[in-house]
């Protein structure tokens, strides 16, 4: 029996989601997308999971959608019924119409093309190996990057760079992505996952309710005027101080020990 197209592994409070079609550069299949949506729901629904890492198998992140699959008859595919029953499933899986409540870290090796660069923009922290290659190549094939890039990329890097990437379809390096701020951390080849897990462990050691509230506040207030954004921040952040974790943190500090957060 062949391996699933998506793997979900847990290491303590960290979930590792691995796109697993190395023979197709981890291009998205119906099975992978369906399993990815299931993984996002499981991660957000399990209070024991505090951080997630998204990566790809065998030295490649993701080559985006499988173009052969897109233009072929999928009616006999056993995963097709999931998409018929839920027309939004692929958008949720790709994080176009769904954002995780938990922090999500990308660990990129090799190619991250098309949808691989699109889903990257829905992650919170991003680590890339120096050999990583990015690109939104849809326009070269007469297609449109429907994973959210015409909206998100301009908000994450300067306008002229975003337009150059989108309109030329050219590939760009990890060094370029890092210089533009699209990638936060560069790692040596083969070390992206280890570097991402190091970040994940640091986040997982923090108060999980505080971490999730911080992410929620950043997303909710991103494009509001300052006064509205500050009101939103207060509404989201103030309840954190009423939690048991908020009492445990200062107590642990005073007692010079590691906090024992319970997400309560």
C-alpha positions as CSV (number, residue, x, y, z in Angstrom):
1,X,0.0,0.0,0.0
2,X,1.4,3.4,-0.9
3,X,1.9,6.1,1.7
4,X,-0.7,8.8,2.2
5,X,-0.2,12.0,0.2
6,X,-0.1,14.0,3.5
7,X,1.5,13.0,6.8
8,X,0.6,14.4,10.2
9,X,3.1,13.7,13.0
10,X,3.2,15.0,16.5
11,X,6.3,15.8,18.5
12,X,5.2,17.0,22.0
13,X,3.1,20.1,21.5
14,X,4.2,20.5,17.8
15,X,2.4,19.1,14.8
16,X,4.4,18.4,11.6
17,X,2.4,18.4,8.4
18,X,4.3,16.9,5.5
19,X,3.2,17.1,1.8
20,X,4.1,13.6,0.6
21,X,4.1,13.1,-3.2
22,X,7.9,13.3,-3.8
23,X,7.5,11.6,-7.2
24,X,5.4,14.7,-8.3
25,X,7.5,17.3,-6.3
26,X,4.7,17.2,-3.7
27,X,2.2,18.7,-6.1
28,X,-1.3,18.8,-4.7
29,X,-3.6,15.9,-5.4
30,X,-7.2,15.6,-4.3
31,X,-6.1,13.2,-1.6
32,X,-3.5,15.6,-0.4
33,X,-5.8,18.6,-0.2
34,X,-8.5,16.6,1.5
35,X,-6.1,15.3,4.1
36,X,-4.6,18.8,4.5
37,X,-8.0,20.2,5.4
38,X,-8.5,17.3,7.9
39,X,-5.1,18.1,9.4
40,X,-5.9,21.8,9.9
41,X,-9.1,20.9,11.7
42,X,-7.3,18.4,13.9
43,X,-4.6,20.9,14.8
44,X,-7.0,23.6,15.7
45,X,-9.3,21.2,17.5
46,X,-6.7,19.7,19.8
47,X,-5.7,21.9,22.7
48,X,-2.5,19.8,23.2
49,X,-1.2,21.0,19.8
50,X,0.3,24.5,20.2
51,X,2.2,25.0,16.9
52,X,2.3,23.5,13.5
53,X,5.0,23.1,10.9
54,X,4.3,22.7,7.2
55,X,7.0,21.0,5.1
56,X,7.5,18.7,2.1
57,X,9.0,15.3,1.7
58,X,12.4,14.4,0.2
59,X,13.9,17.9,-0.2
60,X,11.0,19.6,-2.0
61,X,8.3,21.8,-0.5
62,X,5.6,21.9,-3.1
63,X,5.2,22.4,-6.8
64,X,1.6,23.6,-6.4
65,X,-1.4,22.1,-8.2
66,X,-1.0,19.0,-10.3
67,X,-1.8,20.4,-13.7
68,X,-2.4,17.0,-15.2
69,X,-4.9,16.3,-12.5
70,X,-6.6,19.7,-13.0
71,X,-7.3,19.0,-16.7
72,X,-8.1,15.3,-16.3
73,X,-11.3,13.5,-15.4
74,X,-11.4,12.9,-11.7
75,X,-14.8,11.4,-11.4
76,X,-13.3,8.0,-10.6
77,X,-11.0,9.3,-8.0
78,X,-12.1,8.0,-4.6
79,X,-11.4,11.4,-3.1
80,X,-13.6,13.3,-5.6
81,X,-16.7,12.9,-3.5
82,X,-15.2,15.0,-0.7
83,X,-14.9,18.0,-3.1
84,X,-18.4,17.5,-4.6
85,X,-19.9,17.5,-1.1
86,X,-17.8,20.6,0.0
87,X,-17.1,22.9,-2.9
88,X,-14.9,25.1,-0.6
89,X,-12.7,22.2,0.6
90,X,-9.7,23.1,-1.7
91,X,-9.8,26.7,-0.7
92,X,-9.8,25.8,3.0
93,X,-7.0,23.2,2.5
94,X,-4.8,25.8,0.7
95,X,-5.5,28.3,3.5
96,X,-7.1,30.7,1.1
97,X,-10.4,30.9,3.0
98,X,-9.2,29.5,6.4
99,X,-6.4,30.6,8.7
100,X,-5.2,28.4,11.6
101,X,-5.8,29.6,15.1
102,X,-2.4,28.1,16.0
103,X,0.9,29.5,14.7
104,X,2.0,27.9,11.5
105,X,5.6,27.7,10.4
106,X,6.8,26.8,6.9
107,X,9.9,24.8,6.4
108,X,11.0,25.0,2.8
109,X,13.5,23.0,0.9
110,X,13.9,22.9,-2.9
111,X,11.0,24.0,-5.0
112,X,8.1,26.1,-3.7
113,X,6.3,27.0,-7.0
114,X,2.8,28.1,-7.8
115,X,0.6,26.9,-4.9
116,X,3.8,26.2,-2.9
117,X,4.5,29.9,-2.8
118,X,0.8,30.8,-2.4
119,X,0.3,28.7,0.7
120,X,3.5,30.1,2.1
121,X,1.8,33.5,2.4
122,X,-0.7,32.0,4.8
123,X,2.0,30.9,7.2
124,X,3.2,33.0,10.2
125,X,6.9,32.2,10.3
126,X,8.9,31.0,7.3
127,X,12.2,29.1,7.2
128,X,13.9,28.3,3.8
129,X,17.0,26.4,2.9
130,X,19.4,28.4,0.8
131,X,18.7,26.1,-2.1
132,X,15.0,26.9,-2.1
133,X,13.4,28.3,-5.2
134,X,10.1,30.2,-5.3
135,X,7.8,31.4,-8.0
136,X,4.3,32.2,-9.0
137,X,4.5,30.9,-12.6
138,X,0.7,30.7,-13.4
139,X,0.8,33.6,-15.9
140,X,3.4,31.8,-18.0
141,X,0.8,29.0,-18.6
142,X,-2.2,31.3,-19.1
143,X,-3.4,30.6,-15.6
144,X,-4.3,32.8,-12.5
145,X,-2.8,32.4,-9.0
146,X,-6.1,31.8,-7.2
147,X,-4.5,30.9,-3.9
148,X,-4.6,34.5,-2.7
149,X,-1.3,35.8,-4.1
150,X,-2.8,38.8,-5.9
151,X,-4.1,40.0,-2.6
152,X,-1.5,38.8,0.0
153,X,1.8,39.1,-1.8
154,X,1.4,42.9,-2.2
155,X,0.7,43.2,1.5
156,X,3.8,41.2,2.5
157,X,6.5,42.7,0.1
158,X,6.8,46.0,-1.8
159,X,4.3,46.6,-4.6
160,X,6.8,46.6,-7.5
161,X,8.4,43.4,-6.4
162,X,5.0,41.7,-6.0
163,X,4.0,42.8,-9.5
164,X,7.3,41.7,-11.0
165,X,6.8,38.2,-9.5
166,X,3.2,37.9,-10.5
167,X,3.4,39.3,-14.0
168,X,6.7,37.8,-15.2
169,X,6.2,34.4,-13.5
170,X,9.9,34.3,-12.9
171,X,11.4,32.2,-10.2
172,X,13.4,33.7,-7.3
173,X,15.9,32.5,-4.8
174,X,15.7,32.0,-1.1
175,X,18.2,34.8,-0.7
176,X,15.9,37.2,-2.6
177,X,12.9,36.1,-0.6
178,X,14.8,36.7,2.6
179,X,16.0,40.1,1.5
180,X,12.4,41.1,0.7
181,X,11.1,39.8,4.0
182,X,9.0,37.0,2.5
183,X,11.2,34.6,4.4
184,X,12.2,35.2,8.0
185,X,15.0,32.6,8.4
186,X,17.6,31.1,6.1
187,X,19.0,27.6,6.8
188,X,21.6,25.5,5.2
189,X,20.4,22.9,2.7
190,X,18.7,20.0,4.5
191,X,18.3,22.0,7.8
192,X,15.0,23.9,7.2
193,X,12.8,21.6,9.2
194,X,15.3,21.5,12.1
195,X,15.4,25.3,12.2
196,X,11.6,25.5,12.0
197,X,11.2,23.0,14.8
198,X,13.6,25.1,16.9
199,X,11.2,28.0,16.4
200,X,8.2,25.8,17.1
201,X,9.7,24.6,20.4
202,X,10.2,28.2,21.5
203,X,6.6,29.1,20.7
204,X,5.2,25.9,22.2
205,X,7.0,26.7,25.5
206,X,5.0,30.0,25.8
207,X,1.5,30.4,27.1
208,X,-0.7,28.8,24.4
209,X,-3.7,31.0,25.1
210,X,-1.5,34.1,24.9
211,X,0.1,32.9,21.7
212,X,-3.2,32.3,20.0
213,X,-4.7,35.6,21.2
214,X,-1.6,37.4,19.8
215,X,-2.0,35.8,16.4
216,X,-5.8,36.5,16.4
217,X,-5.2,40.1,17.3
218,X,-2.6,40.6,14.5
219,X,-4.9,39.1,11.9
220,X,-8.1,40.9,13.1
221,X,-6.5,44.3,13.3
222,X,-4.2,44.2,10.3
223,X,-6.1,46.7,8.1
224,X,-8.1,48.7,10.6
225,X,-7.5,52.3,11.5
226,X,-5.3,52.6,14.6
227,X,-8.1,53.5,17.0
228,X,-10.2,50.5,15.9
229,X,-7.2,48.2,15.9
230,X,-6.3,49.2,19.4
231,X,-9.8,48.6,20.6
232,X,-9.7,45.2,18.9
233,X,-6.4,44.4,20.6
234,X,-7.9,45.2,24.0
235,X,-11.0,43.1,23.3
236,X,-8.8,40.1,22.4
237,X,-5.9,40.5,24.7
238,X,-7.5,41.6,28.0
239,X,-9.3,38.3,28.7
240,X,-5.9,36.5,28.6
241,X,-5.1,38.1,32.0
242,X,-8.1,36.2,33.5
243,X,-6.7,32.8,32.6
244,X,-5.0,30.3,34.9
245,X,-2.0,30.4,32.6
246,X,-1.7,34.2,33.2
247,X,-1.4,33.5,36.9
248,X,1.0,30.6,36.4
249,X,3.5,32.6,34.3
250,X,4.3,35.4,36.9
251,X,4.2,32.8,39.7
252,X,6.8,30.7,37.8
253,X,8.9,33.8,37.2
254,X,8.9,34.7,40.9
255,X,9.8,31.1,41.8
256,X,12.5,31.0,39.2
257,X,11.1,27.9,37.4
258,X,9.7,27.0,34.0
259,X,6.0,27.7,33.7
260,X,3.6,24.8,33.5
261,X,1.0,26.1,31.1
262,X,-2.2,24.1,30.7
263,X,-4.1,26.3,28.2
264,X,-6.6,27.2,30.8
